[in-house]
Amino acid sequence: MKSIVKTTVVLAAFILGAVTVKAQNVNEEKKHEFRPFYGTAYSSSISDIFSGSISNALFGTAEKSESSTWGMVGLGYRYHVDRFGIGIDLGYSTAKEELFKKKKDVKPFETKNFKRYFVMPTASFSYYKTNTIDLYGAASAGAIYETSKRDVKDAKTENKTEFAYQVTPIGLRIGNQSIGGFVELGYGQKGLINAGLSFKF
């Protein structure tokens, strides 16, 4: 009888210990995260001003506008240590630029199409964090590779590499330790608003 009781106590202690360890593992934060995202993309107003001045000098009255055609898609990776995260963001977007000789013109006299690829190392910090909510900020800096081509005969493709950045004062992730969704408000290459999914492991 005593041996049965002793065996039962030992078995119960073993099961309790296993459950405790499992619970701790469930609550332990997963360090690796992949983040596919979609952003509103970035329009360079400064570039518009300078190029608009050149157009005015060459053609008289002219306007120049650059607008994203469908936004930006990308993939991010983060490695988390407590409240800090480090990683990298990769992205792709297209844009179209139109020149008008006069303000009332509906049809542009020149159109230029852009393709943009960016790589930006990223760091983040969580202001407030629970098992389901993560309120954070982030900053990114890197490079963007851009190709452009005018829609005229015998036009050549132009290439250039520029500095790229993104400042995100507010980001919110909602979900569990494996999967969730996020939305960010910021300024830079990824745009004013971008959102996506979060997969941790």
C-alpha positions, 0 to 999 in steps of 0.5 A, a space after each residue: 500500500 505504501 509503495 502504491 501511495 509513494 508511486 502515485 505521489 512521484 507520478 503526480 509530481 512528475 506530471 505537475 512538473 511537466 505541465 509547469 514546464 509546458 506552461 512556461 514554454 507556452 508563455 515564453 516569447 518566440 524570438 523569430 518573426 516574419 512580417 509580410 506587409 503592404 504599405 501605401 508607399 512613398 512619394 518624393 515631394 522634394 523630388 517633385 519640386 526640383 524636377 518641376 523647376 527644371 520642367 518650368 525652365 525647359 517647357 514654360 508652365 509645367 506640372 509634375 506629379 508622382 503617384 504610387 500605382 498600387 502601393 508597396 509589398 514587402 517582407 520583414 524579419 525581426 529577432 526579439 530580445 525582451 522589448 527590443 527587436 532587430 532585423 531587416 525589411 525588403 520591399 518592392 513598389 512601382 510609381 508613375 510620373 506625369 508631366 503636363 505643359 499647362 495646368 488645364 491639360 488632361 493628357 501629359 506630354 511625358 510619362 515616366 515609369 519607376 520600379 523601386 527595390 529597398 533594403 532597410 535594417 530595422 530596430 524596434 522597441 516595445 512601449 507596452 507588451 502583453 501576451 496578445 498586444 504589442 505597442 511599439 515604435 521602430 526606425 529603419 535606414 538603408 538603400 533603395 535601388 530605382 529603375 525608370 524609363 520614359 514612354 518615348 521611342 528609343 528611351 533608355 532605362 535609368 538606374 540609381 541608388 539612394 538613401 532609404 528610411 522609415 520612421 514609425 512612432 506607433 505600431 500595434 500588433 495583436 495576436 498570440 505568440 505564433 500568429 497575429 496582425 499589425 498596423 503601423 503609422 509612420 513616414 518614409 519609404 513604406 508610407 504613412 500606413 502599412 499593415 500585415 501579418 506576423 508569424 513567430 517561431 
